[in-house]
């Protein structure tokens, strides 16, 4: 199955909203995320994903960046 047209342009924003919804629906997880303070979050993986995460020390870590933005939004009291 092919991604929808223009997916590359919207996927980070979509992921941020999905993660915001997830953490908004699970306050115990939101609390843990906010408790990480200003720590850099990195999605390390073994599946070779260098777009969303880091594999063998290389990658864009876009999921980590999304989670840090979600953390900021939650800490500021913003809802989904």
C-alpha positions in Angstrom: 0.0 0.0 0.0 1.3 3.4 -1.0 1.2 6.3 1.5 -1.3 9.1 0.7 -0.2 11.8 -1.7 1.8 14.5 0.1 2.5 12.2 3.1 6.1 13.3 3.4 5.0 16.9 4.0 2.5 16.1 6.7 3.8 13.0 8.5 5.6 14.8 11.3 2.5 16.9 12.1 0.3 13.9 12.0 2.7 12.0 14.3 2.7 14.9 16.8 -1.1 15.0 16.9 -1.3 11.2 17.3 1.2 11.3 20.2 -0.6 14.3 21.7 -3.9 12.3 21.6 -2.2 9.3 23.2 -0.7 11.2 26.1 -3.8 13.2 26.6 -5.8 9.9 27.0 -3.2 8.4 29.3 -2.4 10.9 32.1 0.0 8.4 33.8 2.1 8.3 30.6 1.9 12.1 30.2 3.2 12.5 33.8 6.1 10.3 33.0 6.9 12.2 29.8 6.7 15.6 31.4 8.9 14.3 34.3 11.8 13.9 31.8 12.1 17.7 32.0 14.3 19.1 29.3 16.2 15.8 28.6 16.9 15.0 25.0 14.7 12.1 24.0 16.0 9.7 21.4 14.2 6.8 19.7 16.9 4.2 19.4 15.8 1.2 17.4 17.1 -2.1 16.0 14.9 -2.1 12.9 17.1 0.3 10.9 14.7 3.2 11.0 16.8 6.4 10.6 13.8 8.7 9.8 11.8 8.3 13.1 14.7 7.2 15.2 18.4 6.4 15.5 20.0 3.2 14.3 23.7 2.5 14.9 24.2 6.1 16.0 22.7 7.6 12.9 19.3 9.0 12.2 17.0 12.0 12.2 15.3 11.1 15.4 12.0 12.7 14.3 10.0 10.7 16.9 12.2 11.9 19.7 11.7 15.5 18.5 8.0 15.0 18.3 7.9 13.6 21.8 9.9 16.6 23.1 7.3 19.0 21.5 4.5 17.0 23.0 6.2 17.1 26.4 6.4 20.9 26.1 2.7 21.2 25.1 1.7 19.0 28.0 3.8 20.9 30.5 2.2 24.1 29.2 -1.3 22.6 29.8 -2.2 22.4 26.1 -4.7 19.6 25.2 -5.1 17.7 21.9 
